[in-house]
Amino acid sequence: MNQCIRKTGQSSVSSLPLIIGLVAFTPSIAVALETLCTRDEYVFWSCSAAGKVYSLCGQSAESPDTGYLQYRAGPATRPDIIYPASQTPATDNFRYQLLNRAAAVHFESAGFQHSIYESINAEASIDVEKDGKRLLSVRCDSSSNTLTLTSTINEFKAMGIYD
């Protein structure tokens, strides 16, 4: 014989943890950030804007002569831009800078200066300049919010791009 007990006018506290658990682990709440890095690479930073993805991918360094860092930009399926073209140590190609309540990664390619900025409140952007004139400024819709992390700073110190 099945028994069904219904309490009128009282809420059942025993079902509350189940409801909280279902809400906390609902797939629609967690959103994966797009990246152009491979599964074998570390995502140092990534953002998406205007249908494109911008990523700093690489491998950890034990010294400035090991590991690498690459900037990639383009559609999520395949990058249009890869800098540098080969997976070489970051020392000669990138510079990391801590700013007031933000961080930046700078590099130059074909006479264009690229700067990736990220504030501590996760606002990120990419600026491209030539001869001191800003040609492009992309504001990210979403970003990994990782440039200001201590672990990222330590990685960039090991790579030799931050003093």
N, C-alpha and C positions, 0 to 999 in steps of 0.2 A: 504494500500500500504506500503510495507516494504522499508525502506530507508537504504542504506549502504553507509557510507562515508569513503573514503580511502584517507589518506593524503600521498602523495608521497614525499620521501626525508626527512620526519620528523618522529621522534620516538614518540610514545605515552607514556607520563609519567604516565597517569592514570592507566595503567596496571602494572607498576612497583611494587607497594605494593602487588598486588595479586601474582606476580611471586616470590617475596621475601618470602611471607607467605607460598607459596607452597614448596619452597626449605627448609625453616626453619623447617617445620613440616613433612617432608618426613620421614616415619618410618625407612628407611634404614640408615639414618644419626644417629639416637639415638640408641645406643646399650645397652641393659640391661646386667648388670654384674651378672654372676651366683653366687649363694650363697647356703650354706647348712643350713641356718637359716630358721625357720618357719615363717609364716606370723605374728605370735604373738610375735616374737622376734625382738630385735634391732640388726641390722648388724653393729657391731663395726668395722669390717674390713673383706674383702674378696678378693681373687685373684684366677685366674685360670692359670694353667700351665700343659703342657704335658697331656692333657685330664683329669686332676683332678681339683677339687675345694678345696680351703683351706679357712676356715671362722672362725672368732671370733664372736660368737653369745651370746646373753644374754638379761637380763632385767636391766633397770636402777636401781641404788641404791640410797637410801636416806642416808644410812650410810653403813659402812663396813659389817654390819650384814644382810643387805638386798640386793636384786638383785643377779645376778649370771653372770658368764662368762664361756663359753665353747669353746674349740678349736675343730673343726671338719675338717676332711680331707677325700677325696675319690672321687669317680665318682659323677656327679651331681645328680644322682638318689638316692644315699644312701651313707652316710659316712662310711668308713672303720675304722676310728679312731675318738673317742669322748673322750675328756679329759677336766675335770674330768668326770667320768661316770655319776654322779648325778649332778643336778643343785644346787650346793652349792655356798655360797658366795666366791668371788674371792680372798679374803685376803690371804689365806694360799696356793693358787695354782699359782698365777701369779704375775709378777713384770713388771711395765711399766717404761721405761727409755727414757728421752729426750737426744738425742745426738746432735752433731754439724750438723745441717741441716737435721736431721732425727729423727726417733723415733723407739723404739723396745719394743716388749713384749716378756718376757722370762717365761718359765715354765719347770719343770722337771717331767718326767714320766718314771717309770721303769728304772731309772738310765741313761736315755737319756736327754740331755739338748736341748731344742727347743728354737730357737730365730726367731722371725718374725721381719724383718726390713723393714722400708719404708722411703725413702728420701722425701724431700719436692718437688722433681720433679717427684713423683709418681713411682719411681723405687722400686719394692718390691721383697723380697726374704725370704726364710725360710731355716735356717741352723739347722742341727741336729748333735750333738756331743756326744761322750762318752769318758770319761777319758781324756778330753782335745783334742781329735782327731776328726776332722770333718769327718763325715760319709756320709753326704748328704747335698747338697746345691741346692735348687730349685729356679730358677729365674722366677718370675711371668710374664706371657704374658700381663696380664691386672690386675689392682687392683682397689679397691674402693678409694684409696688415702684418707683415713680417719684417720690414726693413728696420724697425725700431727695437726689435727683440734683442736681448742680450746674447742669445745664441747666434743670431745672425751677425751681430757686431763681432763676436769672437771668431766666427768663420772668416769674416772679411779681414780681421787682423792676421789670422793664419795665412790667408792668401796674399798678404802684403799690400792690400789696397786701402788700408786704414791704419793710421799710426796710433 
